[in-house]
Amino acid sequence: MPTDAAFDSPQVLGERYGENYRWYVTVTGMVGVVSMVLAMTTVNVAVPDVMGAFGIGQDKAQWMSSAYAAAMTAGMLMNAWITDVLGERRTFVGALFFFSMGALMGGAAPTEDVLIIFRTVQGFSAGVAQPLVMAIIFSVFPPERRGMAMGVFGLGVVFAPAIGPTLGGMMIEYFSWRYVFYISLPFCALAAVLGLFFMPSRPMPRQIPPFDWLGFFLLCAALLGLMTGIADGQREGWASDTIVLRLAVGGVAAVGFILWELHTPRAMIDIRIFANIEFAAAATIAFVFGFGMNGSTYVIPVFVQTIIGFTPLLAGLMMMPAGIMLAFIFPLAGRMADVIPASTMIIAGLVLFSTGFTFMCTADVDTTFWTLVSMVMVSRLGLGFINPSLNASSLKALPADKVRQGAGIANFMRQLGGAFGTNLLVAFFEVRTHFHAEALTATQDWGNFTSQRLVTLVEQLMQRAGGLPFQQQKAGAYEYLGQMLHVKAEMLAFSDTFIVIAAAGVVAMIPAAMLSRSQRRGRGFSLLGRAAR
């Protein structure tokens, strides 16, 4: 078996394994990343079961998703430094090891806090591994074949979310919600074995390279303060000292991070790159893309299980057609992006995305399975149009020496949007549930003859069914009415949440329009330059 002592560079491995080595390392990276994407998407169908198992609300359960995304954001920023220190092979296999430990310990977690800690470990490992895989694929393929290689890699990455919720639903249906965390383990083991053979390695440096530790600490403090403040705001009170302190610390840390990155010569993120209006517009759209993708992937399975009554398996099957469609749409949208202006593709995608969630606002307990499937497919079709054009437009706007930095920042913005997507949407849902519950409760007075009639009918049914004493009939009827009001409040809150997701797509059309204007101006200057020559 190859060892790190051999210091296998891509050139050495290419000579050892021949021309097909490029595909060997591509498949190795793809298997590893697929295992991590599976872990990110499968847990969403388990949210209601986890809430029931630990007796928690959505404000705590959503951390399974948002903690993963936030840690992944931080891991992406440490990827380059860790790779410089350990080399590609050690970094890849090590990330898979810690990811697998997170999966094992998360599945066996005795409390929700332990579960969240190990989801954070998984997210950080995924953040370290994913950029590494993409960089290796770029390094082993010549420029003219990188597009095809990334297309094959992307197909695997897109296919994982398509089957992830269904696999998660099957595990819950036939075993337990804990088995959802174990789905990715066989893929991790296979990727680690392949990585020992096909991942390049390098000698460890004699001196550890410098790293922007202060910037990293400020970013983590900003994410922790803002996200925990948002998540716990409804439960502890938005004006409470604890929440105000967390939000204030998070806000100050975020401002401090931006100022420090402008000052330090070893910045993780080149903030000045946002002075490019076209790139800034594309980065804003990337944030909204991540917000909508992660947020909706969490909210929709929870909605159909808690309101409509779908089983976890049925919820996963509902998401599958849209995921499979994306696998076919991505290559087609990539070709369309070569001939259609990026801004046109992005605006069309945002329209479809917002339209899909506008339809979702009308969903209720009577909405059929295939109607929900079609709604999800419309919104996912929009995301399929956005992604390829967004990647191209964000990098075309930059000079050649800034492209690598720009690609990293675009991915960071997308991941940051994903981290806050679930967090903000669940907080909004909790606020709106409380609002609608109070509004509905206020209507339940002696003048509400409909509710009185319902209570009377329920009392009569309970008397016929079990012959219960009068007082128990009355208490049971009022409890049933309270449950109906709670479900109705949650259904209205989900509708409001879908409206917010749709509105985010509409708001993102503003930077998309700026992107369009900038591109037209650029083409105009180019034509003027040609005419002058």
JOWO-V491686 format. One record per residue. N is the residue number from 0. NEAR is the number of other C-alpha atoms within 12 Angstrom. Layout:
BEGIN
[[N	NEAR] [N	NEAR]]
END
This chain:
BEGIN
[[0	11] [1	21] [2	19] [3	25] [4	16] [5	17] [6	25] [7	28] [8	28] [9	30] [10	22] [11	22] [12	27] [13	24] [14	15] [15	19] [16	19] [17	16] [18	17] [19	17] [20	28] [21	34] [22	30] [23	32] [24	43] [25	40] [26	34] [27	41] [28	51] [29	43] [30	39] [31	49] [32	46] [33	41] [34	45] [35	51] [36	42] [37	40] [38	49] [39	50] [40	48] [41	47] [42	54] [43	50] [44	52] [45	47] [46	45] [47	36] [48	32] [49	38] [50	25] [51	17] [52	19] [53	21] [54	16] [55	20] [56	26] [57	42] [58	34] [59	36] [60	39] [61	48] [62	46] [63	46] [64	45] [65	50] [66	40] [67	45] [68	49] [69	49] [70	42] [71	43] [72	42] [73	42] [74	38] [75	40] [76	42] [77	38] [78	35] [79	31] [80	27] [81	31] [82	36] [83	25] [84	24] [85	30] [86	31] [87	44] [88	44] [89	35] [90	40] [91	47] [92	40] [93	31] [94	45] [95	45] [96	31] [97	33] [98	45] [99	37] [100	30] [101	36] [102	44] [103	29] [104	29] [105	35] [106	33] [107	23] [108	25] [109	17] [110	21] [111	30] [112	22] [113	22] [114	34] [115	34] [116	28] [117	35] [118	43] [119	38] [120	36] [121	50] [122	46] [123	35] [124	48] [125	50] [126	44] [127	41] [128	52] [129	45] [130	38] [131	43] [132	44] [133	39] [134	28] [135	39] [136	38] [137	28] [138	25] [139	32] [140	27] [141	15] [142	13] [143	11] [144	17] [145	23] [146	21] [147	22] [148	32] [149	35] [150	29] [151	26] [152	36] [153	36] [154	30] [155	33] [156	36] [157	37] [158	35] [159	37] [160	42] [161	35] [162	38] [163	43] [164	46] [165	37] [166	38] [167	45] [168	41] [169	29] [170	28] [171	33] [172	25] [173	16] [174	18] [175	25] [176	35] [177	32] [178	31] [179	40] [180	47] [181	34] [182	39] [183	39] [184	32] [185	23] [186	31] [187	42] [188	28] [189	26] [190	39] [191	36] [192	26] [193	30] [194	41] [195	32] [196	35] [197	45] [198	47] [199	45] [200	33] [201	25] [202	22] [203	21] [204	15] [205	9] [206	10] [207	13] [208	17] [209	18] [210	22] [211	24] [212	22] [213	23] [214	32] [215	31] [216	25] [217	29] [218	39] [219	33] [220	30] [221	31] [222	39] [223	35] [224	30] [225	34] [226	42] [227	38] [228	35] [229	42] [230	40] [231	35] [232	32] [233	29] [234	23] [235	21] [236	18] [237	21] [238	18] [239	16] [240	15] [241	22] [242	26] [243	22] [244	22] [245	29] [246	29] [247	25] [248	28] [249	28] [250	26] [251	22] [252	29] [253	27] [254	21] [255	24] [256	32] [257	26] [258	21] [259	28] [260	28] [261	20] [262	19] [263	20] [264	15] [265	20] [266	27] [267	37] [268	36] [269	31] [270	29] [271	23] [272	32] [273	26] [274	14] [275	24] [276	26] [277	35] [278	40] [279	32] [280	37] [281	50] [282	42] [283	37] [284	47] [285	44] [286	35] [287	46] [288	52] [289	39] [290	38] [291	48] [292	45] [293	41] [294	43] [295	45] [296	45] [297	48] [298	49] [299	45] [300	43] [301	41] [302	41] [303	40] [304	30] [305	30] [306	31] [307	27] [308	22] [309	28] [310	32] [311	42] [312	34] [313	30] [314	46] [315	41] [316	33] [317	37] [318	49] [319	37] [320	31] [321	35] [322	39] [323	30] [324	32] [325	38] [326	32] [327	26] [328	32] [329	34] [330	28] [331	24] [332	35] [333	32] [334	22] [335	23] [336	29] [337	20] [338	14] [339	21] [340	32] [341	40] [342	40] [343	30] [344	38] [345	48] [346	36] [347	33] [348	38] [349	45] [350	31] [351	30] [352	42] [353	39] [354	32] [355	37] [356	43] [357	29] [358	27] [359	38] [360	29] [361	25] [362	33] [363	28] [364	22] [365	16] [366	22] [367	20] [368	26] [369	20] [370	20] [371	36] [372	33] [373	27] [374	34] [375	44] [376	33] [377	34] [378	42] [379	44] [380	38] [381	38] [382	46] [383	40] [384	41] [385	48] [386	45] [387	38] [388	41] [389	49] [390	37] [391	34] [392	39] [393	45] [394	32] [395	27] [396	32] [397	27] [398	15] [399	12] [400	13] [401	24] [402	22] [403	24] [404	27] [405	35] [406	34] [407	34] [408	36] [409	42] [410	38] [411	38] [412	41] [413	36] [414	43] [415	45] [416	36] [417	37] [418	46] [419	45] [420	42] [421	45] [422	44] [423	38] [424	43] [425	45] [426	40] [427	34] [428	40] [429	35] [430	32] [431	30] [432	30] [433	25] [434	22] [435	26] [436	27] [437	19] [438	17] [439	26] [440	23] [441	14] [442	17] [443	22] [444	12] [445	12] [446	11] [447	15] [448	13] [449	15] [450	24] [451	20] [452	18] [453	23] [454	27] [455	23] [456	21] [457	26] [458	29] [459	22] [460	18] [461	23] [462	20] [463	14] [464	12] [465	14] [466	14] [467	19] [468	16] [469	18] [470	14] [471	18] [472	25] [473	24] [474	19] [475	26] [476	28] [477	25] [478	18] [479	22] [480	27] [481	22] [482	18] [483	21] [484	26] [485	26] [486	26] [487	29] [488	29] [489	36] [490	36] [491	33] [492	34] [493	43] [494	32] [495	31] [496	38] [497	41] [498	31] [499	32] [500	44] [501	37] [502	26] [503	36] [504	41] [505	30] [506	24] [507	36] [508	34] [509	24] [510	31] [511	42] [512	29] [513	27] [514	37] [515	31] [516	21] [517	28] [518	27] [519	19] [520	15] [521	18] [522	15] [523	14] [524	14] [525	14] [526	13] [527	12] [528	11] [529	10] [530	9] [531	8] [532	7]]
END
